[in-house]
Amino acid sequence: TDPTTDPTTDPTSDPTSDPTAEPSAATTPDATTTTELDDDGYEQCATAELISGIKLNVQRNVDDQMVRIMMAGPNTAWFGYGFGSEIMTGAYGVTAEGADATSFGIRERALDSSDGPGASLEASGSTSVISDGESMLAILERPYSSTNGGFDFTDFMTCSIDNINIIAAQGSTTTMEFHSIYTPRKTEDPEVLTRLSTCICDDDNMESSTTS
C-alpha cells in the first residue's frame, strides 16, 4: 500500500553543487583571462586584439625585470604580433606556428618584408603552449631588455613611455608563410599597445630598472 509514498525525498540533495560552474575557465586558452597565472609575480600591463580572435596580453614581473607575452588564437593557422614598428620591416616578431595543429611552438624574428619573414632570432626566454584542441595560448617569458637583437621592453615596462607600435598577422596554414590577414600599414595613425592605467611605476621600481 502506498509503496512510493515520498520515495525520493531529497534523493539527490546537492548531488551536483555547481557542477559546471565556469567549466572551461582554466582550460580554454584566452589571452584576456589568464590572471590565474599571476601567482608567480606577474601583473597585467597591456592588451590588444588587432585581428579578431587573435588576442595579446602583455604582463611584467617587476622584481625579476621580466615580461610575459601571451597570444591566444585558433590552432588552424599561424599567428603573431610584431613590436616596435608600425610596419613589418624593423619589427620584433613573436609568432605561434608549427608543422600542424599539434606541434605549435613560438618563434622570434627580426621581421623584414623584403626578405620575408625575416631573420630568425635565438630564443630569448622560456616558452610554452597550452591547447584545448581548437584554440591555444602561446606564452613567452623573457627579460625586459633584448638579449637576441629583438625589442627592448624596458622603457615601456618602467613607464618611460606609455605605448609602443605593434602590428599583427595571421596565416592560412600552421607553418609560417605569407599572411592572409594582417594589420594595414599606418604611418600617420599606427596601431599602438598602450600600458594600462593599473600598470604603474613607483620611484623604487624606476630606480631598480635604471640601476640593474
C-alpha positions, 0 to 999 in steps of 0.5 A: 500500500502506498509503496512510493509514498515520498520515495525520493525525498531529497534523493539527490540533495546537492548531488551536483553543487555547481557542477559546471560552474565556469567549466572551461575557465582554466582550460580554454586558452584566452589571452584576456583571462589568464590572471590565474597565472599571476601567482608567480609575480606577474601583473597585467600591463597591456592588451590588444586584439588587432585581428579578431580572435587573435588576442595579446596580453602583455604582463611584467614581473617587476622584481625579476625585470621580466615580461610575459607575452601571451597570444591566444588564437585558433590552432588552424593557422599561424599567428603573431604580433610584431613590436616596435614598428608600425610596419613589418620591416624593423619589427620584433616578431613573436609568432605561434606556428608549427608543422600542424595543429599539434606541434605549435611552438613560438618563434622570434624574428627580426621581421623584414618584408623584403626578405620575408619573414625575416631573420630568425632570432635565438630564443630569448626566454622560456616558452610554452603552449597550452591547447584545448584542441581548437584554440591555444595560448602561446606564452613567452617569458623573457627579460625586459631588455633584448638579449637576441637583437629583438625589442627592448621592453624596458622603457615601456615596462618602467613607464618611460613611455606609455605605448609602443607600435605593434602590428599583427598577422595571421596565416592560412596554414600552421607553418609560417608563410605569407599572411592572409590577414594582417594589420594595414600599414599606418604611418600617420595613425599606427596601431599602438599597445598602450600600458594600462592605467593599473600598470604603474611605476613607483620611484623604487621600481624606476630606480631598480630598472635604471640601476640593474 
